[in-house]
Amino acid sequence: MIDLSGMFNALVASPMIIPAAFAGIAWGILGGALPGISPSITMALLLPFTYGADPTAAVVLLASTYLGAEYGGSIPAILIRTPGTNSAAATVIDGYAMKEQGKAGEALGISLYSTLLGSVFGVALLITLTQPLAAVALAFQPTSYVGLGVLGLSVIASLSGESLIKGMMAGLIGLMIATIGTDPVTGNNRFTFDDPELLSGIPPILVMVGIYAVAELFEQASQPGWRQTNTADAAIKMPDALMRARLRVSQIIGALIGFIEGLTPGGGGTIAAFLSYNEAKRWSKKPEEFGHGSPEGIAAPESANGSVSATALIPMMGLGIPGSNSAAVLLGGFLIHGMTPGPMLFTKHYDVVMGLYAGKVISLFALLVVAYLILRPCIWLVNRPKHYLMAFIFALVLSGVYAIHNSLFHVGIALAFGVIGYAMKYYRIPTLPMVLGVVLGFMVESNYRRALVLSDGDHMTFVEDPIAACLLIVAFGFILVSLVRHFRDSMKSDQKVKSA
Amino acid sequence: MNRDFIAGFLGLLLAMGYYAMAMNIQNSQLADDVGPGGLPKIYGLLLAGFSLLLMLRARFRPEPVDSKQRAVAEEIFAAKRGLGILLIGVSYILAVPYLGYPLAIAVVIAVAALYNGGTLSLRMAGIAVLGAFGLWFVFVFLLHIGQPAGIWPDLIEGLRR
């Protein structure tokens, strides 16, 4: 059941939610509009600023940034044929074609309208589905948390991309990073090299800022600048009734696919956008227009992006398992305020959850307002020389990371993770499993050992707890399915290489 | 030797180093059956296993086709460019305790912009100063987050005396 009074109470208790939703949308649109700056990077850049903020306002700021960035990515996709985010790549096809036909305003309007509708659908599902998912919270014991942690780690199997082995390696490196610091049971120091700054371990936020933001700055240093656009034909024109009727089917397709991909670990906006583009073309009455400026070709992927930005939070909040980079960064936002997403979030920090729901609803209104106001500043920003933007973002990272714990050592750690992130990209090792390992490592180890202490070292305790047993069975099923899929994919890939 | 083989080799080195350190973790009187070194040792062994698997696979299986893969010369160029940004960051860490935040961050903006393709000009200096002021205003003035002050407070105090 939707707790409307809870949401209203949270809004009254934390009125900063409203400006946070507006600021998040504005920041997200600006970040998303800059090619190369993904939603997760835009969110990671904000993380240090949220450290001293009200926890509810902080998570609303980050969640709104996610939505803003998903929309922002479509602006350069339509205007300069360069997607601001990966998930806006599908929008380029028909968005830029419409711009070439002198319909940039219409294309921007369709993009905004579709993102908004997809988000409304996603937010409704987020509010309805997350709480039942977490309802088993009260029955959770250390053994159940181990089961949950293993389930979370089993997600690595589907996040591994082309190689399961590399995904497992990345996950293990993440687990290793999580062991740095004081041992959760005995208090012994592990891998601290007698450095007091490592006693409390490596905060996940440094790992995220490093591998997402810093690594991208290293990469961008060798990339050419992006195209420029003029502002003359860029004014959002919302679709009229006739056009709205034409877009309906493609928007529903996009929202539904976005919902499924948001729930699926490793799915995310990019896959959802291309899948929905393809499906919208299949179901369209005018499929021949696709690729030549079809409004439905913009509506489907943008609706999917809007839906994903909300539904990706369902497994993150309900189970503490981030299925995408952006969800992982939002999880980092919860962690730096001492809140652990997962079942207990709803009992320990119910007010924050309600505040986040309220913030997500406000962010829908904010998107509509801010999108109009920020379009011209956005185009101005995209037209600035890239070297200034990159330099300023780098300065922002250095300042922000220092601000978390007033530590230059932490700035060094973030730079080091930038190098690690860059190297992982070079060796085509997925980064998200590593983040998952860092985030879940401590929970898995501390609860595993606590459960064994309570059961006098009997491993059967994990099978005797029905919740843990169920979660472990699901986890092993998940791994099995992923293994079969990877095996099948690698067979296909081998055949391709041989035939090439 | 393809990338996967090198990645596997690096993973193996990391696993060996980590496992060696895990062996040296002191056990305590309060330790449980698993102990503080228990899981780290398992992680080390698993990483070594997966690294070896990757090396073996790379040895006997051709590298997958990747249309986005850059040429070696391009990769070296990109890595060198990235290294430059890293050096700017490291220099900032070393210099900011002496130069202080506003000056050091202004230098970072100017140098990073120059490195990313900008040209040295009064405009660039102005943007660096303005950017540094903006960041100082947000972090120090608005959010009350202390940033390194550098040698300036001591120097001014010394001159006053």
Boltz contact constraints between the chains, C-beta under 6 A:
constraints:
  - contact:
      token1: [A, 165]
      token2: [B, 50]
      max_distance: 6.0
  - contact:
      token1: [A, 165]
      token2: [B, 53]
      max_distance: 6.0
  - contact:
      token1: [A, 165]
      token2: [B, 54]
      max_distance: 6.0
  - contact:
      token1: [A, 168]
      token2: [B, 50]
      max_distance: 6.0
  - contact:
      token1: [A, 169]
      token2: [B, 11]
      max_distance: 6.0
  - contact:
      token1: [A, 169]
      token2: [B, 50]
      max_distance: 6.0
  - contact:
      token1: [A, 172]
      token2: [B, 43]
      max_distance: 6.0
  - contact:
      token1: [A, 172]
      token2: [B, 46]
      max_distance: 6.0
  - contact:
      token1: [A, 172]
      token2: [B, 47]
      max_distance: 6.0
  - contact:
      token1: [A, 175]
      token2: [B, 43]
      max_distance: 6.0
  - contact:
      token1: [A, 176]
      token2: [B, 18]
      max_distance: 6.0
  - contact:
      token1: [A, 176]
      token2: [B, 43]
      max_distance: 6.0
  - contact:
      token1: [A, 179]
      token2: [B, 40]
      max_distance: 6.0
  - contact:
      token1: [A, 183]
      token2: [B, 36]
      max_distance: 6.0
  - contact:
      token1: [A, 185]
      token2: [B, 32]
      max_distance: 6.0
  - contact:
      token1: [A, 186]
      token2: [B, 28]
      max_distance: 6.0
  - contact:
      token1: [A, 186]
      token2: [B, 30]
      max_distance: 6.0
  - contact:
      token1: [A, 186]
      token2: [B, 31]
      max_distance: 6.0
  - contact:
      token1: [A, 186]
      token2: [B, 36]
      max_distance: 6.0
  - contact:
      token1: [A, 188]
      token2: [B, 26]
      max_distance: 6.0
  - contact:
      token1: [A, 188]
      token2: [B, 28]
      max_distance: 6.0
  - contact:
      token1: [A, 188]
      token2: [B, 36]
      max_distance: 6.0
  - contact:
      token1: [A, 190]
      token2: [B, 25]
      max_distance: 6.0
  - contact:
      token1: [A, 190]
      token2: [B, 36]
      max_distance: 6.0
  - contact:
      token1: [A, 191]
      token2: [B, 21]
      max_distance: 6.0
  - contact:
      token1: [A, 217]
      token2: [B, 85]
      max_distance: 6.0
  - contact:
      token1: [A, 218]
      token2: [B, 82]
      max_distance: 6.0
  - contact:
      token1: [A, 218]
      token2: [B, 85]
      max_distance: 6.0
  - contact:
      token1: [A, 221]
      token2: [B, 81]
      max_distance: 6.0
  - contact:
      token1: [A, 221]
      token2: [B, 82]
      max_distance: 6.0
  - contact:
      token1: [A, 221]
      token2: [B, 85]
      max_distance: 6.0
  - contact:
      token1: [A, 222]
      token2: [B, 78]
      max_distance: 6.0
  - contact:
      token1: [A, 222]
      token2: [B, 81]
      max_distance: 6.0
  - contact:
      token1: [A, 387]
      token2: [B, 113]
      max_distance: 6.0
  - contact:
      token1: [A, 387]
      token2: [B, 116]
      max_distance: 6.0
  - contact:
      token1: [A, 387]
      token2: [B, 117]
      max_distance: 6.0
  - contact:
      token1: [A, 387]
      token2: [B, 118]
      max_distance: 6.0
  - contact:
      token1: [A, 388]
      token2: [B, 113]
      max_distance: 6.0
  - contact:
      token1: [A, 388]
      token2: [B, 127]
      max_distance: 6.0
  - contact:
      token1: [A, 390]
      token2: [B, 116]
      max_distance: 6.0
  - contact:
      token1: [A, 391]
      token2: [B, 109]
      max_distance: 6.0
  - contact:
      token1: [A, 391]
      token2: [B, 112]
      max_distance: 6.0
  - contact:
      token1: [A, 391]
      token2: [B, 113]
      max_distance: 6.0
  - contact:
      token1: [A, 392]
      token2: [B, 131]
      max_distance: 6.0
  - contact:
      token1: [A, 394]
      token2: [B, 112]
      max_distance: 6.0
  - contact:
      token1: [A, 395]
      token2: [B, 105]
      max_distance: 6.0
  - contact:
      token1: [A, 395]
      token2: [B, 108]
      max_distance: 6.0
  - contact:
      token1: [A, 395]
      token2: [B, 109]
      max_distance: 6.0
  - contact:
      token1: [A, 398]
      token2: [B, 92]
      max_distance: 6.0
  - contact:
      token1: [A, 399]
      token2: [B, 135]
      max_distance: 6.0
  - contact:
      token1: [A, 399]
      token2: [B, 139]
      max_distance: 6.0
  - contact:
      token1: [A, 403]
      token2: [B, 139]
      max_distance: 6.0
  - contact:
      token1: [A, 403]
      token2: [B, 145]
      max_distance: 6.0
  - contact:
      token1: [A, 406]
      token2: [B, 146]
      max_distance: 6.0
  - contact:
      token1: [A, 408]
      token2: [B, 93]
      max_distance: 6.0
  - contact:
      token1: [A, 411]
      token2: [B, 93]
      max_distance: 6.0
  - contact:
      token1: [A, 412]
      token2: [B, 93]
      max_distance: 6.0
  - contact:
      token1: [A, 415]
      token2: [B, 89]
      max_distance: 6.0
  - contact:
      token1: [A, 422]
      token2: [B, 82]
      max_distance: 6.0
  - contact:
      token1: [A, 427]
      token2: [B, 3]
      max_distance: 6.0
  - contact:
      token1: [A, 427]
      token2: [B, 7]
      max_distance: 6.0
  - contact:
      token1: [A, 445]
      token2: [B, 39]
      max_distance: 6.0
  - contact:
      token1: [A, 449]
      token2: [B, 32]
      max_distance: 6.0
  - contact:
      token1: [A, 449]
      token2: [B, 34]
      max_distance: 6.0
  - contact:
      token1: [A, 452]
      token2: [B, 33]
      max_distance: 6.0
  - contact:
      token1: [A, 453]
      token2: [B, 32]
      max_distance: 6.0
  - contact:
      token1: [A, 457]
      token2: [B, 33]
      max_distance: 6.0
  - contact:
      token1: [A, 493]
      token2: [B, 64]
      max_distance: 6.0
  - contact:
      token1: [A, 497]
      token2: [B, 62]
      max_distance: 6.0
